[in-house]
Amino acid sequence: MTAPAFSMRALPASAFSSAAVATVIGFGGTVALVVQAGQTLGADAGQIGSMLTALCLGIGAPGAPMPRHRVVTIDPIWPASAPKAWPA
């Protein structure tokens, strides 16, 4: 039994816009937290910039090696429906 093919055309535009807004808000909150922490610690602008660079690399680097051609669906009851072995 194979899963149906994923189609980007099946998603409405509101799905993409809501995902973009959620991403910006989530990332913006983290940036604000890091900047506030830097100011509290007495860091100058260069040090805060370095902290933000580390934040961006820490968020982006883990996703870089992931293949873009394979889509893994997220199932809320994943342990019950998990495959016994991942396909190669």
N, C-alpha and C positions, 0 to 999 in steps of 0.2 A: 504494500500500500504506500503510495507516494503522496506527498503533500501537494496541494495545488500550487501552480507557479505564482510567484509574487509579481504583481504589476503595479508600477508607480502610477499608472493611469487610473487605477481603481480608487486612489485616495483623493479626497476633495482638497481644494486649495487651502481650506481652513485648517487642515491637519498640518500642513507645512508651516503656515503662519503661526499657529499655536505652539508648535515645536520650537520655532525660532524665538518667539517671545519668552518661552520657558527657559531656553538656553541663555539668552541675554540676561534675564533676571537672575537666574541661578549663578552665572559667572560674575555678574556685576556685584552681587552680594558678597561673593568670596573676595573679589578685588577690594571692595570697601573694607572688609574685615582685615585684610593684609595691610592696607594702607594705614588704617587706624592703629593696628598693632605696631607698625613701624614708627608712627608718630609718637605713640606712647613710650616706646623704647628710646626715643630721641634720635632716630635715624635721619640722615639727611636725604635729599631727593635722589641722589645716586644709589644709596643703599636701598631705598624703597623701590626704585626701578629694578635693582637686582633681585629683590624679593619677588616682584611681579614677574620678572623673567623666569625665575625658578618655578613660580606657580604655573605659568603658561606651559613650560616644558614638562612639568610634572603631570599636567592634565593631558597634554597632547601626545607625549611620547608613548604611553602605553597603547594608544590606539593606532599608532603609525604602522606597526607590522601586521595589523589585522587585514586579512584579505577582503577586498571590496566585492568580489564576485560571489561570495557565499553569504546568504542571509540566514541568521538563526532567529527563529521566532521566540518570543518570550511568552511562556505559558504560566499563568498564575499557579497552576497545580503541577509545576515542573517535576518534582520528585516522583509523582505517580505516573507521569507519562514519559519519563526520561528514557532515551534509548539505552540498550545494554552496552553498546560500544559506538563511539563516534565514527562516522564514515571517513575514510581517508581522502 
